[in-house]
Amino acid sequence: THLCTFDITDLYTMLPQEESIAILKQFLIRFNQTHTRGMSINTIESLARIVLTENVFIYGNKYYRQIKGGAMGSPFTLTLANIFMWHWEQKLVEKQKASNELYGRYIDDIFLTSNDSIESLHDMLENANNYHLNIKLTREVGSCVSFLDVQINNQDGNITTSVYHKEASEPYIVPFKSDHPRHIFENIITTSLLRAIRYSSTLQAFNHEIRALKLMLIYNR
């Protein structure tokens, strides 16, 4: 079984505006949301167009209007990106279901499995990469891949998981001598421990993550 992860390059700023609005309308109709918080689909469509097309910014003492994508950090851009990906992934999801394979997505990060040949898998990903001019994939295929902060490894048919740390990540957190509220430090430790417990499928992986956590805490005394 091949493991594959990929993400969409610059999804938020590459969304085709008018096409995304059309997909939003299709999404609302598909799920019978003819009125949302008292607003009709046509009203939502009009408001969405204003939010997308009336973004301006200043660069070099000149005003520019954004003609592609949405504003970074905007809650609406996140929602619209999710809906756009819902539309984009339909054929891929159908193929995975028909093949009884795994498929999962978190916004623009996708994980899937495949028992096809590696050539067929790359062909499928290349077709997905060429499906839309604005949507380009950065992919990773193999027996060991990372998805978000999880490392997934296929060892002769046995799936193991562990915590994934990016190569560029540094073992630094908020220094304990800083004036942050004390619960911040407690939450850092609790969250790190929970992640180690949930993501480590073997005792070896868990112990490795605990050692890394201890070192991180020592660095930040």
C-alpha positions as CSV (number, residue, x, y, z in Angstrom):
1,T,0.0,0.0,0.0
2,H,1.3,3.4,-1.0
3,L,0.8,6.4,1.2
4,C,0.4,9.8,-0.2
5,T,0.0,13.3,1.1
6,F,-0.3,16.6,-0.8
7,D,-1.3,20.1,-0.2
8,I,-2.5,22.9,-2.4
9,T,0.0,25.7,-3.1
10,D,-1.2,29.1,-1.9
11,L,-4.9,28.0,-1.9
12,Y,-6.3,31.1,-0.3
13,T,-4.7,33.6,-2.7
14,M,-5.2,31.4,-5.8
15,L,-9.0,30.9,-5.5
16,P,-10.7,31.9,-8.8
17,Q,-13.2,34.5,-7.6
18,E,-16.2,34.1,-9.8
19,E,-15.8,30.3,-10.1
20,S,-15.6,30.1,-6.3
21,I,-18.8,32.1,-5.9
22,A,-20.5,29.8,-8.4
23,I,-19.3,26.8,-6.4
24,L,-20.6,28.4,-3.2
25,K,-24.0,28.8,-4.7
26,Q,-23.9,25.1,-5.9
27,F,-22.9,24.0,-2.4
28,L,-25.8,25.9,-0.8
29,I,-28.3,24.4,-3.3
30,R,-26.8,20.9,-2.9
31,F,-27.3,20.9,0.9
32,N,-30.7,22.7,0.8
33,Q,-29.5,25.9,2.4
34,T,-32.0,28.1,0.6
35,H,-32.0,30.5,3.5
36,T,-29.1,30.9,5.9
37,R,-29.7,33.2,8.9
38,G,-32.5,34.7,7.0
39,M,-30.5,35.4,3.9
40,S,-31.4,34.0,0.5
41,I,-28.8,32.3,-1.7
42,N,-28.8,35.3,-4.1
43,T,-28.1,37.6,-1.1
44,I,-25.2,35.4,0.0
45,E,-23.9,35.4,-3.5
46,S,-23.9,39.2,-3.7
47,L,-22.3,39.6,-0.3
48,A,-19.6,37.0,-1.2
49,R,-18.8,38.9,-4.4
50,I,-18.4,42.1,-2.4
51,V,-16.1,40.5,0.1
52,L,-13.9,38.9,-2.6
53,T,-13.7,41.6,-5.2
54,E,-13.5,44.7,-3.0
55,N,-10.2,43.8,-1.3
56,V,-7.6,46.6,-1.7
57,F,-4.1,47.0,-0.4
58,I,-1.2,49.5,-0.7
59,Y,2.2,48.7,-2.1
60,G,4.8,51.2,-3.1
61,N,2.4,54.1,-2.3
62,K,-0.1,52.7,-4.9
63,Y,-3.5,51.2,-4.3
64,Y,-4.2,47.7,-5.8
65,R,-7.4,45.6,-5.9
66,Q,-7.1,41.9,-5.4
67,I,-8.4,40.1,-8.6
68,K,-7.5,36.6,-7.6
69,G,-8.2,34.7,-4.3
70,G,-9.3,36.1,-1.0
71,A,-7.8,38.1,1.8
72,M,-5.5,36.1,4.1
73,G,-6.8,35.8,7.6
74,S,-10.4,36.4,6.5
75,P,-12.9,33.9,8.0
76,F,-14.8,34.0,4.8
77,T,-11.8,33.0,2.7
78,L,-11.2,30.0,4.9
79,T,-14.9,28.9,4.5
80,L,-14.8,29.5,0.7
81,A,-11.6,27.6,0.3
82,N,-13.1,24.6,2.1
83,I,-16.2,24.7,-0.2
84,F,-14.0,25.1,-3.3
85,M,-12.0,22.0,-2.2
86,W,-15.2,20.1,-1.6
87,H,-16.0,20.7,-5.3
88,W,-12.5,20.0,-6.5
89,E,-12.1,16.7,-4.7
90,Q,-15.4,15.0,-5.8
91,K,-13.9,12.7,-8.5
92,L,-10.9,11.9,-6.3
93,V,-13.2,10.9,-3.4
94,E,-15.4,8.8,-5.7
95,K,-12.3,6.9,-7.0
96,Q,-11.0,6.3,-3.4
97,K,-14.4,5.0,-2.3
98,A,-14.7,2.7,-5.3
99,S,-11.2,1.3,-4.6
100,N,-12.0,1.0,-0.8
101,E,-9.0,3.3,-0.1
102,L,-8.6,5.9,2.6
103,Y,-9.0,9.6,1.9
104,G,-8.9,12.5,4.3
105,R,-8.6,16.3,4.0
106,Y,-8.0,19.2,6.4
107,I,-8.6,22.3,4.4
108,D,-5.8,22.1,1.7
109,D,-3.9,19.2,3.2
110,I,-4.8,15.7,1.9
111,F,-3.9,12.1,2.8
112,L,-4.8,9.1,0.8
113,T,-3.8,5.4,0.3
114,S,-3.5,3.5,-2.9
115,N,-2.8,-0.1,-3.9
116,D,-2.3,0.8,-7.6
117,S,1.1,0.8,-9.1
118,I,3.3,3.8,-8.3
119,E,3.0,4.9,-11.9
120,S,-0.8,4.9,-11.8
121,L,-0.7,6.8,-8.6
122,H,1.6,9.5,-10.0
123,D,-0.7,9.7,-13.1
124,M,-3.7,10.2,-10.9
125,L,-1.9,13.0,-9.0
126,E,-0.7,14.6,-12.2
127,N,-4.3,14.6,-13.5
128,A,-5.4,16.2,-10.2
129,N,-2.6,18.7,-10.6
130,N,-3.8,19.7,-14.1
131,Y,-7.5,19.7,-13.1
132,H,-7.5,23.5,-12.5
133,L,-5.1,26.1,-13.7
134,N,-4.9,27.8,-10.3
135,I,-4.7,24.7,-8.2
136,K,-1.2,23.1,-8.0
137,L,-0.1,20.3,-5.7
138,T,3.0,19.7,-3.6
139,R,3.0,15.9,-3.1
140,E,4.8,13.2,-1.1
141,V,4.5,9.5,-2.0
142,G,6.1,6.6,-0.3
143,S,5.9,4.1,2.6
144,C,6.5,6.9,5.1
145,V,4.8,10.3,4.8
146,S,3.9,13.2,7.0
147,F,0.3,14.6,7.3
148,L,0.0,17.7,9.4
149,D,1.9,16.9,12.6
150,V,1.6,13.1,12.2
151,Q,4.3,10.8,10.7
152,I,2.7,7.8,9.1
153,N,4.8,4.7,8.3
154,N,3.8,1.5,6.4
155,Q,6.1,-1.3,7.6
156,D,5.3,-4.4,5.6
157,G,1.5,-3.7,5.9
158,N,1.7,-2.5,9.5
159,I,0.8,1.1,9.9
160,T,2.6,3.0,12.7
161,T,2.3,6.6,13.6
162,S,4.4,9.1,15.5
163,V,4.7,12.9,16.1
164,Y,6.1,14.7,13.1
165,H,8.4,17.7,13.5
166,K,9.4,19.8,10.5
167,E,13.1,19.9,9.8
168,A,13.2,23.6,10.2
169,S,11.4,23.5,13.6
170,E,13.4,24.6,16.6
171,P,12.9,23.2,20.2
172,Y,11.8,26.6,21.6
173,I,8.7,27.7,23.4
174,V,7.7,30.6,25.6
175,P,10.5,31.0,28.2
176,F,9.4,30.0,31.6
177,K,10.8,33.3,33.0
178,S,8.5,35.4,30.8
179,D,5.4,37.2,32.3
180,H,2.8,35.1,30.5
181,P,0.0,33.7,32.6
182,R,1.1,30.5,34.3
183,H,-1.6,28.4,32.7
184,I,0.1,29.0,29.3
185,F,3.1,26.9,30.4
186,E,0.8,24.2,31.8
187,N,-1.1,24.1,28.5
188,I,2.1,23.7,26.5
189,I,3.2,20.7,28.5
190,T,-0.3,19.2,28.6
191,T,-0.8,19.6,24.9
192,S,2.6,18.1,24.1
193,L,2.0,15.1,26.3
194,L,-1.5,14.5,24.8
195,R,0.0,14.7,21.3
196,A,2.7,12.2,22.2
197,I,0.1,9.8,23.6
198,R,-2.4,10.1,20.7
199,Y,0.1,10.0,17.8
200,S,2.6,7.4,19.1
201,S,1.4,4.0,18.1
202,T,4.5,2.3,19.6
203,L,6.2,2.6,22.9
204,Q,9.4,3.4,21.2
205,A,7.9,6.4,19.3
206,F,6.3,7.6,22.6
207,N,9.6,7.4,24.5
208,H,11.4,9.2,21.7
209,E,8.8,12.1,21.8
210,I,9.0,12.3,25.6
211,R,12.8,12.6,25.4
212,A,12.4,15.4,22.8
213,L,9.8,17.1,25.1
214,K,12.1,17.0,28.1
215,L,14.9,18.5,26.1
216,M,12.7,21.3,24.9
217,L,11.6,22.1,28.4
218,I,15.2,22.1,29.6
219,Y,16.2,24.5,26.8
220,N,13.5,26.9,27.9
221,R,14.1,27.0,31.6
